[in-house]
């Protein structure tokens, strides 16, 4: 309702106010988003297409890209599963400590990613709380891929759950109760009644979670060891190339991250355009 009233107020503006606001918004987007993105691509192709292709064909860059995709493929589904389960439980059951759980879910938003990485080192590092046990069993977490996966899961933990919890609570559970009364099983109720009502919030959460998982730098850099070709994700590889004054190669690798971000935004915009009415209904449910 607040969003609709704001849109109506904006539409009622007369005189120079409306074009001035539109121009200011477009100028801000051009200055802080479009221009930097254009500079990245310009620098990436500054030495020509052949140099750009050679930079992307570098074994370390390819290994970093594959590792980034692998970590995202592990972290995003796990956080999606947790987000759906948490939202369903918190919306369907009332119990003491529910508000505390919501607060803890949002904790990664207020903790620096670097601090999150250090916490993992204190837990799983060689001299950490669990380090001696893991080392005795030949399990290596820190300075290895498992630690990077855990760091990514931690920093992306709230995205899906945060989108779904408020939506599930706003929609209530009347339809689920009706389905159970009609003889539907738990699985049938969840898959055919509960989950369809959450699908757009779920989509938004997954898109945000995936974007953050691919672009995460701080927590992963602490636990990775930054070994080229082994424990460098794409953001870490870009940083390593830039620190080594390989500017063109760094910007070429950065275009992969920018490309993933652009594809994510285009996909989001296409889905919004195709399912505009359903999205509006979802937003109204979330805002009450």
C-alpha positions as CSV (number, residue, x, y, z in Angstrom):
1,X,0.0,0.0,0.0
2,X,2.8,2.4,0.9
3,X,4.5,1.7,-2.4
4,X,1.3,2.3,-4.4
5,X,0.6,5.6,-2.6
6,X,4.2,6.7,-3.3
7,X,3.8,5.9,-7.0
8,X,0.5,7.8,-7.1
9,X,2.1,10.8,-5.4
10,X,5.0,10.7,-7.9
11,X,2.6,10.5,-10.9
12,X,0.7,13.6,-9.6
13,X,3.8,15.8,-9.7
14,X,3.6,18.8,-12.0
15,X,6.0,21.3,-13.5
16,X,9.8,20.7,-13.4
17,X,9.8,18.5,-10.3
18,X,9.1,15.3,-12.1
19,X,11.7,15.5,-14.9
20,X,14.2,16.9,-12.4
21,X,13.7,13.8,-10.2
22,X,13.9,11.5,-13.1
23,X,17.0,13.2,-14.5
24,X,18.7,13.0,-11.1
25,X,18.0,9.3,-10.7
26,X,19.2,8.5,-14.2
27,X,22.3,10.7,-13.7
28,X,23.1,8.8,-10.5
29,X,22.7,5.4,-12.2
30,X,24.9,6.5,-15.1
31,X,27.6,7.9,-12.8
32,X,27.8,5.2,-10.2
33,X,26.7,2.1,-12.2
34,X,26.9,2.4,-16.0
35,X,30.1,4.4,-16.2
36,X,32.2,2.1,-13.9
37,X,30.8,-0.9,-15.8
38,X,31.8,0.7,-19.1
39,X,35.3,1.4,-17.8
40,X,35.8,-2.2,-16.8
41,X,34.9,-3.5,-20.2
42,X,36.9,-0.8,-21.9
43,X,40.0,-1.7,-19.9
44,X,39.4,-5.4,-20.5
45,X,39.5,-4.9,-24.3
46,X,42.1,-2.1,-24.3
47,X,44.8,-4.5,-25.7
48,X,42.5,-6.1,-28.3
49,X,40.2,-9.1,-28.5
50,X,43.2,-11.5,-28.7
51,X,44.7,-10.3,-25.4
52,X,41.2,-10.5,-23.8
53,X,40.7,-14.1,-24.9
54,X,44.2,-15.0,-23.8
55,X,43.6,-13.5,-20.4
56,X,40.4,-15.6,-20.0
57,X,42.1,-18.7,-21.3
58,X,44.7,-18.5,-18.5
59,X,44.6,-21.8,-16.5
60,X,44.4,-19.9,-13.1
61,X,41.5,-17.8,-14.3
62,X,39.6,-20.9,-15.6
63,X,40.3,-22.7,-12.4
64,X,39.1,-19.7,-10.4
65,X,35.9,-19.6,-12.4
66,X,35.2,-23.3,-12.0
67,X,35.8,-23.1,-8.3
68,X,33.5,-20.1,-8.0
69,X,30.7,-21.9,-9.8
70,X,31.3,-25.0,-7.7
71,X,31.0,-23.1,-4.4
72,X,27.9,-21.3,-5.5
73,X,26.3,-24.7,-6.6
74,X,26.9,-26.0,-3.1
75,X,26.1,-22.9,-1.0
76,X,23.0,-21.7,-2.8
77,X,21.0,-24.9,-2.7
78,X,21.9,-25.5,1.0
79,X,20.8,-21.9,2.0
80,X,17.7,-22.3,-0.2
81,X,16.7,-25.5,1.7
82,X,17.3,-23.9,5.0
83,X,15.4,-20.7,4.0
84,X,12.4,-22.7,3.0
85,X,12.4,-24.8,6.1
86,X,12.9,-21.9,8.4
87,X,10.2,-19.8,6.9
88,X,7.7,-22.7,7.0
89,X,8.4,-23.5,10.6
90,X,8.4,-19.9,11.8
91,X,5.2,-19.1,10.0
92,X,3.3,-22.3,11.0
93,X,4.4,-22.7,14.6
94,X,4.4,-20.3,17.5
95,X,7.1,-21.1,20.1
96,X,9.3,-19.3,22.6
97,X,12.6,-18.1,21.0
98,X,11.2,-17.6,17.4
99,X,12.2,-13.9,17.4
100,X,15.7,-14.9,18.6
101,X,16.0,-17.3,15.7
102,X,15.1,-14.6,13.2
103,X,17.7,-12.3,14.8
104,X,20.3,-15.0,14.5
105,X,19.5,-15.6,10.9
106,X,20.2,-12.0,10.1
107,X,23.5,-12.0,12.1
108,X,25.7,-12.3,9.0
109,X,24.4,-8.9,7.8
110,X,25.9,-7.2,10.8
111,X,29.2,-9.2,11.0
112,X,32.0,-8.2,8.8
113,X,32.9,-11.0,6.3
114,X,36.5,-10.8,7.4
115,X,35.4,-11.4,11.0
116,X,33.3,-14.4,9.8
117,X,36.4,-15.8,8.1
118,X,38.4,-15.4,11.3
119,X,35.7,-17.1,13.3
120,X,36.0,-20.1,11.0
121,X,39.8,-20.1,11.5
122,X,39.2,-20.2,15.2
123,X,36.9,-23.1,14.9
124,X,38.5,-25.2,12.2
125,X,42.1,-24.0,11.9
126,X,45.1,-26.0,12.9
127,X,45.1,-24.5,16.4
128,X,41.3,-23.9,16.6
129,X,38.8,-25.6,18.8
130,X,38.2,-28.4,16.3
131,X,41.6,-28.2,14.6
132,X,43.3,-31.1,16.4
133,X,40.4,-33.4,15.9
134,X,40.1,-32.7,12.2
135,X,43.9,-33.0,11.7
136,X,43.9,-36.3,13.5
137,X,41.3,-37.6,11.0
138,X,43.0,-36.1,7.9
139,X,40.3,-33.5,7.3
140,X,41.5,-30.1,6.1
141,X,39.0,-27.2,6.2
142,X,41.0,-24.0,6.4
143,X,43.1,-23.1,3.4
144,X,41.0,-25.6,1.4
145,X,37.8,-25.7,-0.5
146,X,35.6,-26.9,2.5
147,X,36.5,-23.7,4.4
148,X,35.7,-21.6,1.4
149,X,32.3,-23.3,1.1
150,X,31.5,-22.8,4.8
151,X,32.5,-19.1,4.6
152,X,30.3,-18.6,1.6
153,X,27.4,-20.4,3.3
154,X,27.8,-18.1,6.3
155,X,27.7,-14.8,4.5
156,X,24.9,-15.8,2.2
157,X,22.9,-17.5,5.0
158,X,20.2,-14.9,5.5
159,X,19.2,-14.0,1.9
160,X,16.7,-16.7,1.1
161,X,15.3,-17.0,4.6
162,X,14.9,-13.3,5.0
163,X,12.8,-13.1,1.8
164,X,10.6,-16.0,2.7
165,X,10.0,-15.6,6.5
166,X,8.0,-12.3,6.3
167,X,6.1,-13.5,3.2
168,X,5.1,-16.8,4.8
169,X,4.0,-15.1,8.0
170,X,2.0,-12.5,6.1
171,X,0.1,-15.2,4.1
172,X,-1.0,-17.2,7.1
173,X,-1.8,-20.9,7.1
174,X,-5.5,-21.1,6.3
175,X,-5.0,-22.8,3.0
176,X,-2.7,-25.4,4.5
177,X,-5.2,-26.2,7.2
178,X,-7.9,-26.6,4.6
179,X,-5.7,-29.0,2.6
180,X,-5.0,-31.1,5.6
181,X,-8.7,-31.2,6.4
182,X,-9.4,-32.5,2.9
183,X,-6.9,-35.4,3.5
184,X,-3.7,-34.1,1.9
185,X,-0.5,-35.4,3.3
186,X,2.3,-33.2,4.7
187,X,4.3,-33.5,1.5
188,X,1.3,-32.8,-0.7
189,X,0.4,-29.8,1.4
190,X,3.9,-28.4,1.3
191,X,4.6,-28.9,-2.4
192,X,1.1,-28.0,-3.8
193,X,0.0,-25.3,-1.3
194,X,2.8,-23.8,0.7
195,X,5.6,-23.7,-1.8
196,X,3.7,-22.2,-4.7
197,X,2.7,-19.2,-2.5
198,X,6.4,-18.6,-1.8
199,X,7.9,-19.0,-5.3
200,X,8.5,-15.4,-6.1
201,X,10.0,-14.6,-2.8
202,X,12.1,-17.8,-3.2
203,X,13.2,-16.6,-6.7
204,X,14.3,-13.3,-5.3
205,X,16.2,-14.9,-2.4
206,X,18.0,-17.3,-4.7
207,X,19.0,-14.6,-7.1
208,X,20.4,-12.5,-4.3
209,X,22.1,-15.5,-2.6
210,X,23.7,-16.6,-5.9
211,X,25.0,-13.1,-6.7
212,X,26.5,-12.7,-3.2
213,X,28.0,-16.2,-3.3
214,X,29.7,-15.6,-6.6
215,X,31.0,-12.1,-5.6
216,X,32.1,-12.9,-2.0
217,X,35.6,-11.8,-1.2
218,X,36.3,-11.0,2.4
219,X,35.4,-14.2,4.3
220,X,36.7,-16.4,1.5
221,X,40.0,-14.6,1.3
222,X,40.7,-15.3,5.0
223,X,40.1,-19.0,4.8
224,X,41.4,-19.8,1.3
225,X,45.1,-19.2,1.5
226,X,44.8,-17.6,-2.0
227,X,46.7,-20.3,-3.9
228,X,46.5,-19.6,-7.6
229,X,44.8,-22.3,-9.5
230,X,43.7,-24.1,-6.4
231,X,42.0,-21.9,-3.8
232,X,41.4,-18.7,-5.6
233,X,37.8,-17.9,-6.5
234,X,37.2,-15.4,-9.3
235,X,37.1,-12.3,-7.1
236,X,40.3,-13.4,-5.4
237,X,41.9,-14.0,-8.8
238,X,40.9,-10.5,-9.9
239,X,42.5,-9.1,-6.8
240,X,45.7,-11.2,-7.3
241,X,46.0,-10.0,-10.9
242,X,45.4,-6.4,-10.0
243,X,47.9,-6.6,-7.1
244,X,50.5,-8.1,-9.6
245,X,49.9,-5.1,-11.9
246,X,48.4,-7.3,-14.6
247,X,45.7,-4.7,-15.2
248,X,44.3,-5.9,-18.5
249,X,44.0,-9.5,-17.3
250,X,42.4,-8.3,-14.0
251,X,39.8,-6.3,-15.9
252,X,39.2,-9.2,-18.3
253,X,38.5,-11.6,-15.4
254,X,36.3,-8.9,-13.8
255,X,34.1,-8.8,-16.9
256,X,33.1,-12.4,-16.1
257,X,31.8,-11.3,-12.7
258,X,30.1,-8.3,-14.3
259,X,28.6,-10.5,-17.0
260,X,27.1,-12.8,-14.3
261,X,25.6,-9.8,-12.6
262,X,24.1,-8.5,-15.8
263,X,22.6,-11.9,-16.7
264,X,21.1,-12.1,-13.2
265,X,19.5,-8.6,-13.5
266,X,18.2,-9.4,-17.0
267,X,16.7,-12.7,-15.8
268,X,15.1,-10.9,-12.9
269,X,13.7,-8.2,-15.1
270,X,12.3,-10.7,-17.6
271,X,10.6,-12.7,-14.9
272,X,9.1,-9.5,-13.4
273,X,7.8,-8.4,-16.8
274,X,6.3,-11.8,-17.6
275,X,4.6,-12.3,-14.2
276,X,3.9,-8.8,-13.1
277,X,0.5,-9.4,-11.7
278,X,1.6,-12.3,-9.5
279,X,4.6,-10.3,-8.2
280,X,2.3,-7.4,-7.2
281,X,0.1,-9.8,-5.3
282,X,3.2,-11.2,-3.6
283,X,4.4,-7.8,-2.6
284,X,1.0,-6.8,-1.2
285,X,1.0,-10.0,0.9
286,X,4.4,-9.1,2.3
287,X,3.5,-5.5,3.1
288,X,0.2,-6.5,4.7
